[in-house]
Amino acid sequence: MDREQEELQFLGFFGIFKESIKLILTCSKIFTKITLSLILPLSFTFLSHIFLSMLLSSKIIHNEHTLDRTYEGTAAYNTTSAVISSELTAYWLIKAAYFTFLLIFSLLSTAAVVYTVACVYTAKDITFRKVMSVVPKVWKRLMVTFLWSFAIVFIYNIFFIFIIVIWVVFIRGDHPGNAIVGLIIVIYFVGLVYLSMIWQLAGVVSVLEDRKGLQAMRKSKDLIKGKIVVALALLLMLNLWVLLIQFLFEHFVVVGRSIGIAEKVGFGIVSLLLLSMAFLLGLVVQTVIYFVCKSYHHENIDKSSLADHLEVYLGEYVPLKAKDLQLGEV
């Protein structure tokens, strides 16, 4: 990152995107290793979950339709019912394994990429071995932030469902009520996107500062002010990229019946590579947004202090403390 910090505040959508691409290309060797060791397994977990979940879901639905047309108490009914039970068990075991591996690789990938970008920002020598030695110590802080973020999103969803249920029960489907329900749904999705931005930036804060959990989320909320539109546009672009890959993967690999096995395998590999690129770019963009927001709010980070705190002292990772931040205007 060859820009002075006071210049970062002027980066917009294309500037942040260009800066992120430049970072990846400049340090392509180490980012390739991070991708192969952490982000590629994350992408494989994501796509495997889609494939297995859709496959099992279609079988369960088919067997349930068969069960509905079978007389209760017959041998065929009991056999089909047992098959459905085993398939449901497998389905939820796959879900549990998916969320476990997704959480692990997501946190490790975030820690590795954020730490690497920060080292590049401070012009500090960085090796893949050093990144992997620091990552296990950083991801514990990320776990606390993730759990708080998950709890907040969960409560937010429960509150939204409660509002919808109460509204539907009392309005009972008249036209003005339906319009208001539509407005509530729009507000819900806007709030969910905002929480996603806070969540993602809080992960960067947890790696680079002495904050975690609610403290990291509050700091993230303060930082994003003034750059919400840019961050939202970048978030939507990256999410649309992931959704497009997911749609094409489902269409050609999971559902597609007009192509052969070789074509499915080839398209699956392409989807895996594109998804890994999207995840890597997303993590780099989040870190660049962090430095842009710090510059925008004139919170100058002394590069020497940041470099010191990125070192591993006596085998322990030392996060950046608040006293190392110059909070005055640049």
C-alpha positions in Angstrom: 0.0 0.0 0.0 2.1 2.9 -1.3 -0.3 5.7 -0.5 0.2 8.1 2.5 -2.5 7.7 5.0 -4.0 11.1 4.6 -4.6 10.2 0.9 -6.6 7.1 1.7 -9.7 9.1 2.8 -10.2 10.2 -0.8 -10.5 6.7 -2.2 -14.0 5.9 -3.5 -15.5 2.7 -4.9 -13.1 2.3 -7.8 -10.1 3.5 -5.8 -10.6 0.9 -3.0 -11.2 -1.8 -5.6 -8.0 -0.8 -7.5 -6.0 -0.6 -4.3 -7.2 -4.1 -3.3 -6.3 -5.6 -6.6 -2.9 -3.9 -6.5 -2.2 -5.4 -3.1 -3.1 -8.9 -4.2 -0.9 -8.7 -7.3 2.0 -7.1 -5.4 2.0 -9.9 -2.8 0.7 -12.6 -5.1 3.0 -15.3 -3.7 1.9 -15.1 -0.1 -1.8 -14.5 -1.0 -1.7 -17.6 -3.2 -0.4 -19.6 -0.3 -3.1 -18.2 2.0 -5.7 -19.0 -0.6 -4.5 -22.6 -1.1 -4.3 -23.3 2.6 -7.3 -21.5 4.0 -9.6 -19.8 1.5 -9.8 -22.8 -1.0 -11.0 -25.2 1.8 -13.5 -22.5 2.8 -14.8 -22.3 -0.8 -14.8 -26.1 -1.1 -16.9 -26.3 2.2 -19.3 -23.7 0.8 -19.9 -25.5 -2.5 -20.0 -29.0 -1.0 -22.7 -27.8 1.4 -24.8 -26.5 -1.5 -24.3 -29.8 -3.5 -25.1 -32.2 -0.6 -27.9 -30.1 0.8 -29.7 -29.8 -2.5 -29.2 -33.5 -3.3 -30.5 -34.6 0.1 -33.4 -32.1 0.0 -34.6 -33.4 -3.3 -34.5 -37.0 -2.1 -36.4 -36.1 1.1 -39.1 -34.3 -0.8 -39.4 -37.2 -3.2 -39.7 -39.7 -0.4 -42.2 -37.6 1.4 -44.4 -37.4 -1.7 -44.1 -41.2 -1.9 -45.0 -41.5 1.8 -48.2 -39.5 1.2 -49.3 -41.9 -1.4 -48.6 -45.0 0.7 -51.0 -46.6 3.2 -50.0 -46.1 6.8 -48.9 -49.3 8.6 -47.7 -51.1 5.5 -44.2 -52.4 5.0 -43.6 -49.9 2.3 -44.8 -47.0 4.5 -42.4 -48.1 7.4 -39.5 -48.5 5.0 -40.0 -45.1 3.4 -40.5 -43.5 6.8 -37.2 -45.0 8.0 -35.4 -43.8 4.9 -36.7 -40.2 5.5 -35.6 -40.3 9.1 -32.0 -41.3 8.1 -31.9 -38.7 5.4 -33.0 -36.0 7.8 -30.4 -37.1 10.2 -27.7 -36.9 7.5 -29.0 -33.5 6.4 -28.7 -32.0 9.8 -25.3 -33.6 10.4 -24.1 -32.1 7.2 -25.4 -28.7 8.3 -23.6 -29.0 11.6 -20.3 -30.0 9.9 -20.8 -27.2 7.4 -21.2 -24.4 10.0 -18.3 -25.8 12.0 -15.8 -25.8 9.1 -17.2 -22.6 7.7 -16.6 -20.8 11.0 -13.1 -22.2 11.4 -11.9 -21.4 7.9 -13.7 -18.0 7.8 -12.0 -16.8 11.0 -8.6 -18.2 10.0 -8.8 -16.7 6.5 -9.9 -13.3 7.9 -7.0 -13.3 10.4 -4.4 -14.2 7.8 -5.5 -11.7 5.1 -6.0 -8.8 7.5 -2.6 -9.4 9.2 -0.9 -9.7 5.8 -2.4 -6.4 4.4 -1.4 -4.6 7.6 2.1 -5.8 7.2 2.2 -4.6 3.6 0.8 -1.3 4.8 3.7 -0.9 7.3 6.2 -2.0 4.7 7.1 -4.8 7.0 8.7 -8.0 5.9 6.2 -10.8 5.9 6.4 -14.5 5.3 3.8 -17.2 5.0 5.3 -19.0 8.0 5.0 -15.9 10.2 1.4 -15.4 9.1 0.5 -18.9 10.0 2.2 -18.6 13.4 0.2 -15.4 14.3 -3.2 -16.5 12.9 -4.0 -19.1 15.6 -3.6 -16.5 18.3 -5.7 -13.9 16.5 -8.7 -16.0 15.5 -9.7 -16.4 19.2 -10.4 -12.6 19.3 -12.4 -13.0 16.1 -14.4 -15.8 17.6 -15.7 -13.5 20.4 -16.6 -10.8 17.8 -18.3 -13.4 15.6 -20.4 -14.8 18.5 -21.6 -11.3 19.5 -22.3 -10.5 15.9 -24.2 -13.7 15.5 -26.2 -13.1 18.6 -27.2 -9.6 17.4 -28.2 -10.8 14.0 -30.2 -13.6 15.6 -32.1 -11.2 17.9 -32.6 -8.9 14.9 -34.2 -11.7 12.9 -36.4 -12.8 15.8 -37.6 -9.3 16.3 -38.4 -9.0 12.6 -40.4 -12.2 12.6 -42.3 -11.1 15.7 -43.2 -7.8 14.1 -44.4 -9.6 10.9 -46.5 -12.1 12.8 -48.1 -9.5 15.0 -48.9 -7.3 11.9 -50.4 -10.2 9.9 -52.5 -11.3 12.8 -54.0 -7.9 13.4 -54.2 -6.5 9.9 -55.4 -9.8 8.3 -54.3 -9.1 4.8 -56.0 -5.8 3.8 -54.2 -3.8 1.1 -52.8 -0.9 3.2 -51.5 -3.5 5.7 -49.8 -5.5 2.9 -48.1 -2.3 1.7 -46.8 -1.6 5.2 -45.6 -5.3 5.5 -43.7 -4.8 2.2 -42.1 -1.6 3.7 -41.1 -3.5 6.8 -39.4 -6.2 4.7 -37.4 -3.5 2.8 -36.4 -1.9 6.1 -35.4 -5.3 7.4 -33.1 -6.1 4.4 -31.5 -2.6 4.7 -30.8 -3.2 8.3 -29.4 -6.6 7.6 -27.0 -5.3 5.0 -25.9 -2.6 7.5 -25.3 -5.2 10.2 -23.3 -7.2 7.7 -21.0 -4.2 7.0 -20.5 -3.6 10.7 -19.8 -7.3 11.3 -17.2 -7.6 8.5 -15.4 -4.4 9.5 -15.5 -5.5 13.2 -13.4 -8.5 12.2 -10.7 -6.3 10.9 -10.9 -4.2 14.1 -10.5 -7.3 16.2 -7.3 -8.3 14.4 -5.6 -4.9 14.4 -6.8 -3.2 17.6 -7.2 -4.1 21.2 -11.0 -4.6 20.8 -13.3 -7.6 20.5 -17.0 -8.4 20.7 -19.3 -5.4 21.3 -16.3 -3.0 21.5 -15.1 -4.0 18.0 -18.7 -3.6 16.7 -19.1 -0.2 18.2 -15.7 0.9 16.8 -16.7 -0.5 13.4 -20.0 1.4 13.5 -18.1 4.7 14.2 -15.6 4.1 11.5 -18.1 3.3 8.8 -19.8 6.7 9.2 -19.2 8.8 6.1 -18.2 5.8 4.0 -21.5 3.8 4.2 -22.4 4.3 0.5 -18.9 3.2 -0.7 -18.8 0.2 1.7 -22.4 -0.8 0.7 -21.6 -0.7 -3.0 -18.5 -2.8 -2.5 -20.4 -5.3 -0.3 -23.2 -5.6 -2.8 -20.8 -6.1 -5.7 -18.9 -8.9 -3.9 -22.1 -10.5 -2.7 -23.5 -10.5 -6.2 -20.3 -12.1 -7.4 -20.8 -14.9 -4.9 -24.5 -15.3 -5.6 -23.8 -15.5 -9.3 -21.2 -18.2 -8.8 -23.7 -20.1 -6.5 -26.5 -19.8 -9.1 -24.3 -21.1 -11.9 -22.9 -23.9 -9.7 -26.4 -25.0 -8.8 -27.7 -24.8 -12.4 -24.8 -26.6 -14.1 -23.4 -28.9 -11.4 -26.2 -29.7 -9.0 -29.3 -29.6 -11.2 -27.9 -29.7 -14.7 -28.9 -32.9 -16.6 -27.9 -31.8 -20.1 -24.1 -32.0 -19.5 -21.9 -34.9 -18.7 -19.9 -35.8 -15.6 -16.6 -34.3 -17.1 -18.3 -31.0 -17.8 -19.8 -30.9 -14.3 -16.4 -31.6 -12.7 -14.8 -28.9 -14.9 -17.4 -26.3 -14.1 -17.2 -27.3 -10.4 -13.4 -26.6 -10.4 -14.0 -23.2 -12.2 -16.6 -22.3 -9.6 -14.2 -23.2 -6.8 -11.5 -21.0 -8.2 -13.8 -18.1 -8.9 -15.3 -18.3 -5.4 -11.9 -18.4 -3.8 -10.9 -15.3 -5.7 -14.1 -13.6 -4.5 -13.5 -14.5 -0.9 -9.9 -13.3 -1.1 -10.8 -10.0 -2.7 -13.6 -9.4 -0.2 -11.2 -9.8 2.7 -8.6 -7.5 1.2 -11.3 -4.9 0.4 -12.6 -5.0 4.0 -9.1 -4.3 5.3 -8.5 -1.5 2.9 -11.9 0.0 3.9 -10.7 -0.1 7.5 -7.6 2.1 6.7 -9.7 4.4 4.4 -12.2 4.9 7.3 -9.4 5.6 9.8 -8.0 8.2 7.4 -11.4 9.7 6.8 -12.0 10.2 10.5 -8.4 11.5 10.9 -7.4 8.7 13.2 -3.8 8.4 12.1 -2.1 5.1 13.0 1.6 5.5 13.5 3.1 2.9 11.1 6.0 2.1 13.4 3.7 1.4 16.3 1.5 -0.8 14.1 4.5 -2.6 12.9 5.7 -3.2 16.4 2.3 -4.6 17.4 2.2 -6.9 14.4 5.3 -8.6 15.7 5.1 -11.8 17.7 6.6 -11.2 21.2 7.5 -14.3 23.1 5.1 -16.3 21.0 2.2 -14.0 21.8 0.4 -11.7 19.3 0.1 -8.1 20.6 -2.9 -6.2 19.2 -2.7 -2.4 18.6 -3.8 -0.5 21.7 -5.8 2.7 21.8 -2.8 4.7 23.0 -1.0 3.9 19.8 -3.7 5.7 17.8 -3.2 9.4 17.1 -6.8 10.7 17.3 -6.1 14.3 16.4 -6.6 15.6 12.9 -3.8 14.9 10.4 
